[in-house]
């Protein structure tokens, strides 16, 4: 069930079991093709997965901005008096939007501590895999949250675009500061450092375009030069 502070500011605390995290997703994110992961990697992931519930504190949520609050230019958009310089790739995907969902997701701080502890004990492989698991959990939490946005805006006749995060597609990480200025303070327990990094580290934030005429499409990897993007599919 949602934990709402207002009709258009909604938070959730889903269990890890609802997110569909499994070995195949994790080894794929590590770069292994089907069946190519070493036996040791598969065995360690299988060992670590059942321990996830005791090391995660998943929190996620969104704010829906008022209808008509977004104006999109060629390489930026303005909402509630704040201009975001996203670059042309993201701006083009938002051009039919009449509103935005601002979202965050986090797994909490415990996964980072677990990974660091394993590495300090000399178990570098498991520490690395716990870090990869944390990344997968926060990604799956964001996918799960997308559907909650879909459900929330459907009664208005709105659809959603893809989600976009600062740091990708030429959108500077520094603009996290602007995004978080439009969210409640310490939303879902996340804060920003002076360099605009999120704490806890295993967190995601971003925007989703909303409106009756928007659509979700393929990510435009062919025209983006960010080679290490988690969305990239060669």
Buried (B, 14 or more C-beta within 10 A) or exposed (E): EBEEEEEBBBBBEBEBEEBEBEBEBBBEBBEBEEEEBEEEBBEBBEEBBEEBEEBBBBBBBBBBBEEEBBEBBEBBBEBEEEEBBBBBBBBBBBBBBBBBBBBBBBBBBBBBEBBEEBBEEEBEEBBBBBBBBBBBBBBBBBEBBBEBBBEBBEEBEBBBBBBBBBBBBBBBBEBBEBBBEBBEEEBBBBEBEEEBEBBBBBBBBBBBBBBEEBEBEEBBBEEBEBEEBEBEEE
